[in-house]
Structure formats: C-alpha cells, structure tokens
Amino acid sequence: MRRLQSTLPFHGSQFELERNDEYSIFGFYVAPTYDFIQELRKFGSTLEVLEPVHLRDEFKEKSENLAKMYETSIFFA
C-alpha cells in the first residue's frame, strides 16, 4: 500500500505520519463512513487500522470470523 498511497492519495485529507523500508503510516481527517470503510477493506491484509480503536476492533473481528469460516468449511475442492 505504501507505494500506491504515496503517489496516489486515497483521500483528500490523507497525510503521511511515518515512512520506512517496511511500512508507512497514513492519517486521515474523515468520518469513517460505510463507503470509506469498504474502500479500506479493498486493501485486504496489506492494511492495518491503528485508530480509531472501534474501527480497529471491527476489522479484527471481521478478520477472525473470516479465518474461522475457512478453518471450519465443510466444502472441499
């Protein structure tokens, strides 16, 4: 996500807080609407939500539920 977001901002309020060889941390001044959250989800496992905590918890819960679904799937290829 770092390269893309450094050259093509995800949102007009986006700013970069930290950058190194491993990752970049971006901030936004935006209310986390449903559409904004869906856009974040498109980044999958390449994105980690740090704040707000309630949004981080939501992403964590959804990820855990998804992992459980694949662990217990009764369908096999």
Backbone atoms as SQL, in Angstrom:
CREATE TABLE atoms (id INTEGER PRIMARY KEY, chain TEXT, resi INTEGER, resn TEXT, atom TEXT, x REAL, y REAL, z REAL);
INSERT INTO atoms VALUES
  (1, 'A', 1, 'MET', 'N', 0.821, -1.186, 0.000),
  (2, 'A', 1, 'MET', 'CA', 0.000, 0.000, 0.000),
  (3, 'A', 1, 'MET', 'C', 0.866, 1.252, 0.000),
  (4, 'A', 2, 'ARG', 'N', 2.064, 1.185, 0.559),
  (5, 'A', 2, 'ARG', 'CA', 2.880, 2.384, 0.717),
  (6, 'A', 2, 'ARG', 'C', 3.154, 3.091, -0.598),
  (7, 'A', 3, 'ARG', 'N', 3.602, 2.353, -1.589),
  (8, 'A', 3, 'ARG', 'CA', 3.964, 2.990, -2.860),
  (9, 'A', 3, 'ARG', 'C', 2.748, 3.632, -3.503),
  (10, 'A', 4, 'LEU', 'N', 1.646, 2.904, -3.551),
  (11, 'A', 4, 'LEU', 'CA', 0.431, 3.430, -4.163),
  (12, 'A', 4, 'LEU', 'C', -0.057, 4.675, -3.427),
  (13, 'A', 5, 'GLN', 'N', -0.110, 4.604, -2.114),
  (14, 'A', 5, 'GLN', 'CA', -0.669, 5.706, -1.350),
  (15, 'A', 5, 'GLN', 'C', 0.237, 6.921, -1.306),
  (16, 'A', 6, 'SER', 'N', 1.516, 6.730, -1.493),
  (17, 'A', 6, 'SER', 'CA', 2.421, 7.873, -1.525),
  (18, 'A', 6, 'SER', 'C', 2.270, 8.664, -2.817),
  (19, 'A', 7, 'THR', 'N', 1.939, 7.969, -3.890),
  (20, 'A', 7, 'THR', 'CA', 1.846, 8.636, -5.189),
  (21, 'A', 7, 'THR', 'C', 0.412, 8.964, -5.587),
  (22, 'A', 8, 'LEU', 'N', -0.552, 8.192, -5.080),
  (23, 'A', 8, 'LEU', 'CA', -1.955, 8.375, -5.428),
  (24, 'A', 8, 'LEU', 'C', -2.772, 8.392, -4.139),
  (25, 'A', 9, 'PRO', 'N', -2.996, 9.565, -3.546),
  (26, 'A', 9, 'PRO', 'CA', -3.695, 9.618, -2.261),
  (27, 'A', 9, 'PRO', 'C', -5.054, 8.934, -2.306),
  (28, 'A', 10, 'PHE', 'N', -5.357, 8.243, -1.238),
  (29, 'A', 10, 'PHE', 'CA', -6.608, 7.514, -1.082),
  (30, 'A', 10, 'PHE', 'C', -7.762, 8.455, -0.781),
  (31, 'A', 11, 'HIS', 'N', -7.467, 9.540, -0.075),
  (32, 'A', 11, 'HIS', 'CA', -8.485, 10.509, 0.320),
  (33, 'A', 11, 'HIS', 'C', -7.833, 11.893, 0.368),
  (34, 'A', 12, 'GLY', 'N', -8.607, 12.923, 0.110),
  (35, 'A', 12, 'GLY', 'CA', -8.076, 14.280, 0.068),
  (36, 'A', 12, 'GLY', 'C', -7.447, 14.763, 1.363),
  (37, 'A', 13, 'SER', 'N', -7.872, 14.203, 2.498),
  (38, 'A', 13, 'SER', 'CA', -7.332, 14.625, 3.791),
  (39, 'A', 13, 'SER', 'C', -6.117, 13.802, 4.211),
  (40, 'A', 14, 'GLN', 'N', -5.704, 12.900, 3.365),
  (41, 'A', 14, 'GLN', 'CA', -4.618, 11.977, 3.716),
  (42, 'A', 14, 'GLN', 'C', -3.300, 12.692, 3.961),
  (43, 'A', 15, 'PHE', 'N', -2.585, 12.238, 4.986),
  (44, 'A', 15, 'PHE', 'CA', -1.237, 12.732, 5.252),
  (45, 'A', 15, 'PHE', 'C', -0.389, 11.578, 5.767),
  (46, 'A', 16, 'GLU', 'N', 0.901, 11.661, 5.507),
  (47, 'A', 16, 'GLU', 'CA', 1.808, 10.595, 5.918),
  (48, 'A', 16, 'GLU', 'C', 2.456, 10.953, 7.257),
  (49, 'A', 17, 'LEU', 'N', 2.313, 10.062, 8.225),
  (50, 'A', 17, 'LEU', 'CA', 2.866, 10.281, 9.564),
  (51, 'A', 17, 'LEU', 'C', 4.260, 9.701, 9.714),
  (52, 'A', 18, 'GLU', 'N', 4.492, 8.564, 9.046),
  (53, 'A', 18, 'GLU', 'CA', 5.763, 7.862, 9.208),
  (54, 'A', 18, 'GLU', 'C', 6.027, 7.018, 7.971),
  (55, 'A', 19, 'ARG', 'N', 7.308, 6.907, 7.614),
  (56, 'A', 19, 'ARG', 'CA', 7.691, 6.070, 6.476),
  (57, 'A', 19, 'ARG', 'C', 9.049, 5.450, 6.770),
  (58, 'A', 20, 'ASN', 'N', 9.163, 4.169, 6.445),
  (59, 'A', 20, 'ASN', 'CA', 10.452, 3.486, 6.495),
  (60, 'A', 20, 'ASN', 'C', 10.455, 2.400, 5.436),
  (61, 'A', 21, 'ASP', 'N', 11.454, 1.532, 5.432),
  (62, 'A', 21, 'ASP', 'CA', 11.544, 0.499, 4.402),
  (63, 'A', 21, 'ASP', 'C', 10.471, -0.578, 4.530),
  (64, 'A', 22, 'GLU', 'N', 9.900, -0.724, 5.723),
  (65, 'A', 22, 'GLU', 'CA', 8.922, -1.782, 5.983),
  (66, 'A', 22, 'GLU', 'C', 7.468, -1.344, 5.757),
  (67, 'A', 23, 'TYR', 'N', 7.157, -0.113, 6.111),
  (68, 'A', 23, 'TYR', 'CA', 5.770, 0.338, 6.073),
  (69, 'A', 23, 'TYR', 'C', 5.688, 1.856, 6.084),
  (70, 'A', 24, 'SER', 'N', 4.484, 2.351, 5.844),
  (71, 'A', 24, 'SER', 'CA', 4.164, 3.762, 6.013),
  (72, 'A', 24, 'SER', 'C', 2.910, 3.851, 6.863),
  (73, 'A', 25, 'ILE', 'N', 2.807, 4.906, 7.640),
  (74, 'A', 25, 'ILE', 'CA', 1.599, 5.156, 8.429),
  (75, 'A', 25, 'ILE', 'C', 0.965, 6.428, 7.898),
  (76, 'A', 26, 'PHE', 'N', -0.308, 6.303, 7.506),
  (77, 'A', 26, 'PHE', 'CA', -1.065, 7.425, 6.978),
  (78, 'A', 26, 'PHE', 'C', -2.165, 7.804, 7.947),
  (79, 'A', 27, 'GLY', 'N', -2.493, 9.066, 7.980),
  (80, 'A', 27, 'GLY', 'CA', -3.613, 9.558, 8.756),
  (81, 'A', 27, 'GLY', 'C', -4.624, 10.199, 7.831),
  (82, 'A', 28, 'PHE', 'N', -5.844, 10.299, 8.327),
  (83, 'A', 28, 'PHE', 'CA', -6.934, 10.901, 7.564),
  (84, 'A', 28, 'PHE', 'C', -7.777, 11.745, 8.499),
  (85, 'A', 29, 'TYR', 'N', -8.288, 12.848, 8.001),
  (86, 'A', 29, 'TYR', 'CA', -9.296, 13.623, 8.702),
  (87, 'A', 29, 'TYR', 'C', -10.614, 13.332, 8.007),
  (88, 'A', 30, 'VAL', 'N', -11.289, 12.280, 8.482),
  (89, 'A', 30, 'VAL', 'CA', -12.517, 11.854, 7.829),
  (90, 'A', 30, 'VAL', 'C', -13.359, 11.062, 8.827),
  (91, 'A', 31, 'ALA', 'N', -14.667, 11.205, 8.719),
  (92, 'A', 31, 'ALA', 'CA', -15.564, 10.342, 9.496),
  (93, 'A', 31, 'ALA', 'C', -15.574, 8.983, 8.795),
  (94, 'A', 32, 'PRO', 'N', -15.342, 7.903, 9.535),
  (95, 'A', 32, 'PRO', 'CA', -15.286, 6.589, 8.888),
  (96, 'A', 32, 'PRO', 'C', -16.668, 6.097, 8.463),
  (97, 'A', 33, 'THR', 'N', -17.112, 6.559, 7.307),
  (98, 'A', 33, 'THR', 'CA', -18.409, 6.154, 6.763),
  (99, 'A', 33, 'THR', 'C', -18.326, 4.734, 6.213),
  (100, 'A', 34, 'TYR', 'N', -19.470, 4.168, 5.915),
  (101, 'A', 34, 'TYR', 'CA', -19.527, 2.824, 5.343),
  (102, 'A', 34, 'TYR', 'C', -18.701, 2.751, 4.061),
  (103, 'A', 35, 'ASP', 'N', -18.857, 3.720, 3.181),
  (104, 'A', 35, 'ASP', 'CA', -18.122, 3.711, 1.902),
  (105, 'A', 35, 'ASP', 'C', -16.615, 3.791, 2.117),
  (106, 'A', 36, 'PHE', 'N', -16.188, 4.631, 3.059),
  (107, 'A', 36, 'PHE', 'CA', -14.762, 4.760, 3.353),
  (108, 'A', 36, 'PHE', 'C', -14.208, 3.429, 3.883),
  (109, 'A', 37, 'ILE', 'N', -14.952, 2.804, 4.784),
  (110, 'A', 37, 'ILE', 'CA', -14.516, 1.530, 5.356),
  (111, 'A', 37, 'ILE', 'C', -14.431, 0.458, 4.271),
  (112, 'A', 38, 'GLN', 'N', -15.388, 0.435, 3.368),
  (113, 'A', 38, 'GLN', 'CA', -15.349, -0.542, 2.273),
  (114, 'A', 38, 'GLN', 'C', -14.120, -0.322, 1.389),
  (115, 'A', 39, 'GLU', 'N', -13.766, 0.927, 1.168),
  (116, 'A', 39, 'GLU', 'CA', -12.556, 1.219, 0.388),
  (117, 'A', 39, 'GLU', 'C', -11.315, 0.712, 1.116),
  (118, 'A', 40, 'LEU', 'N', -11.264, 0.882, 2.427),
  (119, 'A', 40, 'LEU', 'CA', -10.134, 0.361, 3.203),
  (120, 'A', 40, 'LEU', 'C', -10.052, -1.159, 3.099),
  (121, 'A', 41, 'ARG', 'N', -11.203, -1.813, 3.133),
  (122, 'A', 41, 'ARG', 'CA', -11.230, -3.287, 3.071),
  (123, 'A', 41, 'ARG', 'C', -10.626, -3.817, 1.764),
  (124, 'A', 42, 'LYS', 'N', -10.670, -3.035, 0.732),
  (125, 'A', 42, 'LYS', 'CA', -10.112, -3.470, -0.560),
  (126, 'A', 42, 'LYS', 'C', -8.616, -3.751, -0.471),
  (127, 'A', 43, 'PHE', 'N', -7.951, -3.166, 0.522),
  (128, 'A', 43, 'PHE', 'CA', -6.513, -3.379, 0.675),
  (129, 'A', 43, 'PHE', 'C', -6.188, -4.703, 1.363),
  (130, 'A', 44, 'GLY', 'N', -7.207, -5.380, 1.886),
  (131, 'A', 44, 'GLY', 'CA', -7.018, -6.700, 2.485),
  (132, 'A', 44, 'GLY', 'C', -5.952, -6.705, 3.562),
  (133, 'A', 45, 'SER', 'N', -5.090, -7.704, 3.497),
  (134, 'A', 45, 'SER', 'CA', -4.075, -7.885, 4.537),
  (135, 'A', 45, 'SER', 'C', -2.886, -6.943, 4.391),
  (136, 'A', 46, 'THR', 'N', -2.901, -6.060, 3.402),
  (137, 'A', 46, 'THR', 'CA', -1.804, -5.098, 3.258),
  (138, 'A', 46, 'THR', 'C', -2.052, -3.833, 4.072),
  (139, 'A', 47, 'LEU', 'N', -3.199, -3.776, 4.774),
  (140, 'A', 47, 'LEU', 'CA', -3.559, -2.599, 5.547),
  (141, 'A', 47, 'LEU', 'C', -3.865, -3.002, 6.982),
  (142, 'A', 48, 'GLU', 'N', -3.369, -2.240, 7.935),
  (143, 'A', 48, 'GLU', 'CA', -3.706, -2.415, 9.343),
  (144, 'A', 48, 'GLU', 'C', -4.283, -1.111, 9.857),
  (145, 'A', 49, 'VAL', 'N', -5.488, -1.172, 10.413),
  (146, 'A', 49, 'VAL', 'CA', -6.119, 0.000, 11.008),
  (147, 'A', 49, 'VAL', 'C', -5.561, 0.159, 12.419),
  (148, 'A', 50, 'LEU', 'N', -5.032, 1.332, 12.723),
  (149, 'A', 50, 'LEU', 'CA', -4.484, 1.599, 14.055),
  (150, 'A', 50, 'LEU', 'C', -5.489, 2.343, 14.933),
  (151, 'A', 51, 'GLU', 'N', -6.163, 3.310, 14.365),
  (152, 'A', 51, 'GLU', 'CA', -7.150, 4.111, 15.083),
  (153, 'A', 51, 'GLU', 'C', -8.247, 4.516, 14.120),
  (154, 'A', 52, 'PRO', 'N', -9.426, 4.821, 14.586),
  (155, 'A', 52, 'PRO', 'CA', -9.916, 4.732, 15.950),
  (156, 'A', 52, 'PRO', 'C', -10.030, 3.271, 16.407),
  (157, 'A', 53, 'VAL', 'N', -9.967, 3.066, 17.707),
  (158, 'A', 53, 'VAL', 'CA', -9.936, 1.715, 18.267),
  (159, 'A', 53, 'VAL', 'C', -11.182, 0.922, 17.875),
  (160, 'A', 54, 'HIS', 'N', -12.342, 1.555, 17.847),
  (161, 'A', 54, 'HIS', 'CA', -13.560, 0.820, 17.487),
  (162, 'A', 54, 'HIS', 'C', -13.489, 0.293, 16.052),
  (163, 'A', 55, 'LEU', 'N', -12.856, 1.043, 15.165),
  (164, 'A', 55, 'LEU', 'CA', -12.716, 0.582, 13.783),
  (165, 'A', 55, 'LEU', 'C', -11.666, -0.528, 13.700),
  (166, 'A', 56, 'ARG', 'N', -10.591, -0.395, 14.433),
  (167, 'A', 56, 'ARG', 'CA', -9.571, -1.452, 14.505),
  (168, 'A', 56, 'ARG', 'C', -10.212, -2.747, 15.006),
  (169, 'A', 57, 'ASP', 'N', -11.027, -2.644, 16.063),
  (170, 'A', 57, 'ASP', 'CA', -11.703, -3.823, 16.613),
  (171, 'A', 57, 'ASP', 'C', -12.652, -4.450, 15.595),
  (172, 'A', 58, 'GLU', 'N', -13.330, -3.617, 14.825),
  (173, 'A', 58, 'GLU', 'CA', -14.240, -4.124, 13.791),
  (174, 'A', 58, 'GLU', 'C', -13.469, -4.896, 12.723),
  (175, 'A', 59, 'PHE', 'N', -12.342, -4.353, 12.280),
  (176, 'A', 59, 'PHE', 'CA', -11.525, -5.040, 11.284),
  (177, 'A', 59, 'PHE', 'C', -10.988, -6.358, 11.846),
  (178, 'A', 60, 'LYS', 'N', -10.573, -6.335, 13.097),
  (179, 'A', 60, 'LYS', 'CA', -10.063, -7.540, 13.743),
  (180, 'A', 60, 'LYS', 'C', -11.148, -8.608, 13.821),
  (181, 'A', 61, 'GLU', 'N', -12.343, -8.236, 14.252),
  (182, 'A', 61, 'GLU', 'CA', -13.447, -9.183, 14.374),
  (183, 'A', 61, 'GLU', 'C', -13.809, -9.794, 13.012),
  (184, 'A', 62, 'LYS', 'N', -13.893, -8.960, 11.997),
  (185, 'A', 62, 'LYS', 'CA', -14.227, -9.469, 10.656),
  (186, 'A', 62, 'LYS', 'C', -13.150, -10.439, 10.163),
  (187, 'A', 63, 'SER', 'N', -11.894, -10.113, 10.423),
  (188, 'A', 63, 'SER', 'CA', -10.795, -10.987, 10.004),
  (189, 'A', 63, 'SER', 'C', -10.837, -12.318, 10.736),
  (190, 'A', 64, 'GLU', 'N', -11.112, -12.280, 12.033),
  (191, 'A', 64, 'GLU', 'CA', -11.204, -13.505, 12.820),
  (192, 'A', 64, 'GLU', 'C', -12.362, -14.370, 12.341),
  (193, 'A', 65, 'ASN', 'N', -13.499, -13.756, 12.042),
  (194, 'A', 65, 'ASN', 'CA', -14.656, -14.503, 11.537),
  (195, 'A', 65, 'ASN', 'C', -14.352, -15.145, 10.196),
  (196, 'A', 66, 'LEU', 'N', -13.654, -14.423, 9.342),
  (197, 'A', 66, 'LEU', 'CA', -13.279, -14.961, 8.037),
  (198, 'A', 66, 'LEU', 'C', -12.338, -16.150, 8.197),
  (199, 'A', 67, 'ALA', 'N', -11.359, -16.025, 9.085),
  (200, 'A', 67, 'ALA', 'CA', -10.419, -17.128, 9.332),
  (201, 'A', 67, 'ALA', 'C', -11.156, -18.356, 9.859),
  (202, 'A', 68, 'LYS', 'N', -12.102, -18.153, 10.769),
  (203, 'A', 68, 'LYS', 'CA', -12.886, -19.273, 11.306),
  (204, 'A', 68, 'LYS', 'C', -13.679, -19.960, 10.211),
  (205, 'A', 69, 'MET', 'N', -14.228, -19.174, 9.300),
  (206, 'A', 69, 'MET', 'CA', -15.018, -19.747, 8.217),
  (207, 'A', 69, 'MET', 'C', -14.156, -20.695, 7.374),
  (208, 'A', 70, 'TYR', 'N', -12.926, -20.324, 7.102),
  (209, 'A', 70, 'TYR', 'CA', -12.056, -21.173, 6.308),
  (210, 'A', 70, 'TYR', 'C', -11.542, -22.369, 7.092),
  (211, 'A', 71, 'GLU', 'N', -11.411, -22.252, 8.390),
  (212, 'A', 71, 'GLU', 'CA', -10.978, -23.368, 9.227),
  (213, 'A', 71, 'GLU', 'C', -12.036, -24.457, 9.315),
  (214, 'A', 72, 'THR', 'N', -13.300, -24.054, 9.311),
  (215, 'A', 72, 'THR', 'CA', -14.386, -24.997, 9.534),
  (216, 'A', 72, 'THR', 'C', -15.214, -25.294, 8.286),
  (217, 'A', 73, 'SER', 'N', -14.754, -24.884, 7.153),
  (218, 'A', 73, 'SER', 'CA', -15.505, -25.081, 5.923),
  (219, 'A', 73, 'SER', 'C', -15.744, -26.565, 5.676),
  (220, 'A', 74, 'ILE', 'N', -16.975, -26.896, 5.300),
  (221, 'A', 74, 'ILE', 'CA', -17.298, -28.299, 5.015),
  (222, 'A', 74, 'ILE', 'C', -17.194, -28.616, 3.534),
  (223, 'A', 75, 'PHE', 'N', -16.901, -27.621, 2.749),
  (224, 'A', 75, 'PHE', 'CA', -16.779, -27.811, 1.310),
  (225, 'A', 75, 'PHE', 'C', -15.312, -27.988, 0.949),
  (226, 'A', 76, 'PHE', 'N', -15.028, -28.948, 0.108),
  (227, 'A', 76, 'PHE', 'CA', -13.645, -29.214, -0.305),
  (228, 'A', 76, 'PHE', 'C', -13.570, -29.212, -1.820),
  (229, 'A', 77, 'ALA', 'N', -12.482, -28.733, -2.325),
  (230, 'A', 77, 'ALA', 'CA', -12.290, -28.672, -3.781),
  (231, 'A', 77, 'ALA', 'C', -11.910, -30.030, -4.314);
